[in-house]
Amino acid sequence: MGAALCSVGIPKDSVLRYETAIKVNKYLLVAHGTAAEVARAKDILKTTKPAQLDEHVLGSVRAAAA
């Protein structure tokens, strides 16, 4: 799974965190869309009080602790 995430531009340090989370039975949701679609998805996801909510943009990351 890590290779797949890296191949779509997720930074290696984030991939390692996601793999660790999955190993302890947490969920990983990956979404792709326009800036407006991503903003809408984040607004919806924030209402679920996620443990972590990251946004990866063209090789960079913006993390928002929820």
QUIZINOR-V369150 format. One record per residue. N is the residue number from 1. PHI is phi in whole degrees, 0 to 359 (NA if undefined). Layout:
# QUIZINOR-V369150
n = {N,N}
phi = {PHI,PHI}
This chain:
# QUIZINOR-V369150
n = {1,2,3,4,5,6,7,8,9,10,11,12,13,14,15,16,17,18,19,20,21,22,23,24,25,26,27,28,29,30,31,32,33,34,35,36,37,38,39,40,41,42,43,44,45,46,47,48,49,50,51,52,53,54,55,56,57,58,59,60,61,62,63,64,65,66}
phi = {NA,303,297,296,294,298,293,262,101,284,299,303,295,290,302,297,296,293,298,297,298,295,296,256,66,264,259,233,245,242,230,224,180,290,302,293,294,295,299,295,298,297,300,293,296,300,291,268,54,293,296,205,221,248,235,253,234,43,87,251,222,239,254,234,288,254}
